Amino acid sequence: MSSQLSFNHLINSNQFSHEDIFLLTDTALKLKQDDKLYQKLLSNKILATLFFEPSTRTRFSFESAMLKLGGNYINLEQGDTSSISKGERLEDMGKIISAYADIIVMRHPQKGSVEQFATYADVPVINGGDGPHEHPSQSLTDLTTILENKKRLSELNIGFFGDLKYARTTNSLIKLLTTFKDNHFTFISSKELRINDTLRVFLKDKNQHFLEHNSLEDVIADLDILYVTRTQLERTKKETISTISPITINSLKAAKKELIILHPLPRVTELDTSVDSHPSAKYFEQANNGLYLRMALLKNLLSDTKT
Ligand code: NCD
């Protein structure tokens, strides 16, 4: 493989270098200007999307990205129409699907499952989310949106709001942002949904300064970015968690004019629709950027093919 990227499989956010990040985000923003730039690049290439958990944005944006690059896709949704429902092992599936597709995106409820699957696959595998663990292509989408709006990935004051314990999107993005200089983290959540111990230890080991609050009001004025996530009810017991007040347009009164609000979506109740018309709301743009970032990923991971 002659890809310029430093990885073949995209599994965890700690895999990519800053060169990888800038190559992918630059390509994504170029494709946003002109999505026909590489319209025949991946003709004859096939993407397989294997989603064992629900998805709208991640699956559709990968499938759409492949079509826009001239390729095609085959898919399988939540295992119910496949041999997984007959008890087929993921390992066997890794080998088999590699014969049918040139690249695979997989989402699975278990931490580490996509990494394990990738060891049996002969083609690049992208982690589309493994349980509460990682979602690296979403983090690259987030970084694209931050760069587009802030022109930098360092010296940022970033607030993370909502479920910080089980959300894989925040888990991946926080780790990545620690690799850039002078970023400050503020975690806003109910006490049951504070950052998990693994992330806490990671941040302490890296001497990263962070604050924890249970009210957005106390900290909103200091933030450059507010990243919101829904409560991951599929990974926790609803009755065991208390929630904090949802964000409404009134929560933003003291915010900086340049604040940007991101959310990987879907949203449930944590972010009121009254915020959608606020100039800081960038989450629909972020979802849109997911398409271009995934085009950039497919282009670069399959770049030993004709150019
Ligand atoms: C997220 C996910 O699946 O982790 N969505 C996404 O991929 N854009 C967020 C979520 O489900 O809360």
Residues whose N, C-alpha, C, O or C-beta is under 5 A from the ligand:
A	BS01	NCD	R57 T58 G129 H135 R168 T169 R230 P264 L265 P266
